[in-house]
Amino acid sequence: MGKALNIPEPEPDLSFCDVHGHVPWIEGTFKSDAWGKTLASADKQHADFKKAGGVFFITCSIDLNSAVEILKFVEKHRDVCYSCGMAPQTVTYTKTKAYESEFKQWLDIIEKNGEKIIAFGEIGLDFHHAKALGQRKRQIDELDRILSIVKGKKKPIVLHVRNAGPSDKDMGNPDHAFNQPDAAAREVVALLDKHGISPARVLFHCYSGPSSLNEELAKRGFFFSIPSSAFGFEKWFKVSTSLPLERIMTETDSPFQHPRSMEPINAPENARYAIAAIAHARGIDQKVVATTTLKNAKAFFKIP
Ligand SMILES: [Zn+2]
């Protein structure tokens, strides 16, 4: 928690942005009702963000439903940008036939809302949610298809990459390379290379490493966003410490990745906790981190 990591609170007058969150969050998308009571409305989250010093935030869809809801929300707020995604979890939890129908309608949204879409994502691979080899291969095939469509659209790409953890082993194929702690990340990079997508337009959102990849990915020119949970959770703090400041941005992944809680109650205003964590790790001023990460995000997403 914040106390254990001993990170000072964010200063009160920072200007910052949140490059990745899910506002409004679609209740019932995942099977839980824990947040319905505690998560503020999307408009309240937006107002709180502005009050706290937020400049702009980017809200990301993960499937067709969230795409429809988010388009309505961004219509109302000029300082909220939209990243259109199809999450790997959606691929895994949607049966093939239903997914095909959903995917067609999702493509239609992309075609009809070209100028409203600032980026594509989140898209990627999640080997925690997909443990069996067949499920993992299906995610790879779908990401391949998505990349073949978005590569020509000249917009940033926002990646969700979750490698298999120790408890995510594919028990049917215990020796398969996909069980390695960097396998999902390596597969994603291989697909980006296959499609000739430059790392300069690719952001690893909620970057989770492993740290052994940091140097290699940074050298290639990829960007990374650090979640608010880096303030209170060692896993997220540690992996971010060796990333170069000129390649990082701040995010919340709201309603997830709260600075202090595992509950899905996070909101864009908490992106400033990522600033506190980044500054603490490097022993530099929070204002320098705020200015630099905001500048990085504006340049990457081409926000004036
Ligand atoms: Zn997300």
Boltz pocket constraint, residues with backbone or C-beta under 6 A from the ligand:
constraints:
  - pocket:
      binder: B
      contacts: [[A, 20], [A, 21], [A, 22], [A, 60], [A, 122], [A, 253]]
      max_distance: 6.0
